Amino acid sequence: MPSYSVFIFSKFPLAINSVRELTDSLRSFYRFAKVGKYLYDNKAFYEGALDEVQKYVRVKAFPFMEKYYGEKFYQYSLYIMPLMPITPGEDNYRAFGPTMHLPMGRVSAMVFSSSRMLSLKSSLKNYAKFGFDNPEVTHFLTVHEIGHSFVNPHVLPMQAELDHDTALFTSSLKKALESSYISNWQICVVEHLVRLGEIRIALAMKDTAEANRLRNLHIKSFGFVLLPLLEKKMEVYEANRDRYPNFNSFLPEIFLVFHSLTPKDVDNLVASFATQ
């Protein structure tokens, strides 16, 4: 059994039976379905998908993210799932960014689907395009999903701070964010902070055009109307890194932004951006 499994079991001993059962079931299915043969027979398709992704992954952003957030990961791992179902239409995709804990260190990961719809063909061997030829989406996901590894582990444990401001998740804010599937205040805070990081890291990379594009996208198109207030606050963080060596040390100051608001303030922000 791999060393990472031993590590998981030592941390979560009650999970051992469930993990063993799942592993055994997957092994049996892979053998029955001849998954290995399927992957070998369609090797060209998967390699084509990897080639498309590698052209647009924004690897150069990772050192800037480490410097901005004040922490590092042992490794960054990106996993593509070409056959993950997505809804029809342009620019649709699914992605998530887990953090994995291995004996040698933490791994920041991203799992993501294709982002361009492909017409149905009789065989995977007939494809010359693989659904990942989408630089804008891949650039965005690279920083966004990896950003969750820098944000979530610090924000989610602060339950008391999160609970303090749940009234700010007003019906108008929820409606403004519905296209991003934001269902509660906790997710709202996390997604605001991840997108905040995208903008500020673009500025750190001297890419003002990208920062402006992200502001327009996240505020006007996706309804993350608290971003301007948070950006103003992050200027304090950026100007005082000796005092705040990492993002986690500055989080109490960020929560003060939320604490200072009322539900009416939030509704006014939603209304003001809706008219722009």
N, C-alpha and C positions, 0 to 999 in steps of 0.2 A: 504494500500500500504506500502511495507517495508520502513524502515527509509532510507536505502541507495538510494532508488528511489527519496525520497524527497531531499536528498543531491544532487543528480545528477541534478534534476530539478532546484534547487536553483543556481547551477553553470552554467547550460546550459538551460535556460528557453525555448529557441526555440525548444529544443528536446522533450518537454513534449508530444506534439501531436503524434509525430512519435513513441515514446516509448509506449504510451498508445495503439496506433493502433497495433503495433507489439505484445504487451502483449496480447491483445484481440484475435488476429489472432492465436497466439501460444496456448492460452487456448482453443480456439474452435477446433484447430487441435488435441490437446492432448485428448480431450474428444471424438471427432469423431473417432480417431484411437485407442482409448482405450489403450493409452500408459501406464497408471498406471497398468492395468491388464497384459500387456506385460512384464513390468519390474518385477512384482510379480511372474509371471509364469516362468521367466528366472532368478530368483534371484540367483540361484546356479552358473550360468555362470558369472554374474557380481561380485559375491563374490570371485569366483576363480580367476578372473582377478585382483582384488584388492589384494588378497593374493600373487600373483606373483610379483606385483609391490612393495609391502611393503618389500619384501626380499632384494630389491636392491636399493631403494631410499637412497641417500647418505645424510641422515639427519645430520650427524655429521659435514658436511661441512658448514652448515648454520652459526654457531657461528664464524667460521673462515672467512667466507665471510663478516659478519658484522664488524668484527674487521679490516679486510683488507680494505674494502671500507669506513669505518668510519661512518656507518649509520645502523639503524635498521628498521625493519618492524613490524607492529602490529601482522602480521600472515603470514604464508606461506601456500598456498593452492595448492594442486596438483589434477588435474582432468583428469581421463582417459576416452578415447573414443574408446572402443573396436571395434565399427563398422565404425570408420573413414576410408575411402578408402585409401589404399596405393598401390604403384606400385609393381608388382610381383618381386620376387627375395629375396636374403638374405639381412638382415640389412637395410631394408627400413622402413621409418617411417615419420610421420609429427608431428610437435610440434610448439608451440608458447608460449611466456611468457609475458602476459599482467600485468600491475600494476593496481590494483583497489583501488579507493579512497572511503573509508567508513567513517562515522562520528567518529568511534572509532580509525581510523588510516589507514595507507596504507597497502595493502595486496599485497605481491609478489606471483604471480600465475604462474602455468604451466599447459597447456593443451596438452595432447599427445596421439598419436595413439598406437596401438600395433606395435611391431618391428620384429615379426616373422610371416611369412606367414602360414596360417592354411589351411589344405585341407577342401573342402566343405563337410559338413555333413547335414543330413536331418533335424536336430533340434539342437538348442543350448544345449539342455539337453545331447547330445551325446559327448560333448567335455570334455576332461580331461586336455587339455592344452589350454591356452587362449591368446597366442600371446605376453605376456609380460615377458616371462621367458628368459630375455636377460640382464644379469648383466652389460655388457660393455656399452650398449646403455643407460640403465637406469641411471648408474653412470654418464655418460657423460651429459645426458639431465638434470639431477638434478642440476648440477652446471651451465651448459650452459644457460638454459632457465631462471632460477632464476637470473642468472647474468645479464640478460637484464634489470631487474628491478633496478639494481644498476648502470647500464651504460646509458641506453637510455634517462631517464629523464634529465640527465645532458648534454649529448652530442648533442641531437637533437635541443635544443634551440640555440646552437652556430652556427647559420646558416652562419654568416659572416666568421667565421673561417673555416667552411666546404667548403664554396664556394671558398675560397682562393686557395685551392689545387686541384680543380677538374681535372686539367690537368694531375695529377698523375695517374688517372684512365685510363691508356693506354690500347691499344687493347691487348697487350700481358698480362697485369695484368688481364684484364677482361677474357681472355681465360683461364688463369691459375686458375681462381676462378669459372669458369662456372659450375663445378659440385656442387657448393654450392649455385647456383642461385643468385650470387651477380650481380646486374644489374646497380648500380651507385656508385659514390664515397661515398655518405653518408652511404649507407648500408655497403660498404667496410670498412669504418672507424669503425662503430659500431661493426661489426662482428670481426674485428681485436682486438678491445679492450675487447670484451667479452671473446674471446679465450685467450687473454693475461691474463685476470683474472683467467681463469681456471688453467693455468700453474703456475702462481705465488701463487695461493691459495694452489695448490698441494704441492708446496715447503714449504709453511707456515705450512702445515700439516705433514711435514717431510716425504712426499711420493715422493721421488726422482724418483722412477721407473715410477710413474704415470705422473710426470712432463715431463720426457723424452718421454714417450709414446705419450703424447699430443703434444709435439713439433714435433715429427716425423709425427704424424697424420695431424696436421694443416698446417705445412710448406710443407712437401714433398708430402703428399697425396692430400691435399686440396688447396695448393697454396697460403697460407697466408704468403707471403715472407717478409712482413714488421715486423713480430713478433720479430726477433732477435734484431732489432734496438729499438723496444718498450720495450723489456725486459731490455735492458741496461739502458734505461731511468727510468724504474720503480725501479731500484736499488737505485736511488736517492730518490725517494718517500719513499721507505722502510727504508732507513737510516736516514730520516729526518721527522719522523712523528710528532714531536713537531711543526715543521714549516708547515707541510702539514697534518692536522688532518683527512682529508678525501680525497677521490678520486676526488671530484669536485674541491677542492682547487688546485689540481695538474694538472688539465686538460690543463690550458694554457701552461704548460711545455711540456705536451705530444704533443700538436699541433705544438710546435716548431720543433719536429722531422719531421713532415710532411712538414713544411715550409722550412726545410733545404734541401729537396730533389728536384731533377729535374725529368722530365719524363724519361730521359736517365738513371738516377740512378735506377729508378724503373725497367726499362727494363733489366738493367744489373743484378739486383737481381733475376728477374724471370729466366733469362738465366743461372745464376750460380746455382740456386737450381734445375733447370731442368736437369743439367748434373751430379748431385750428385747421 
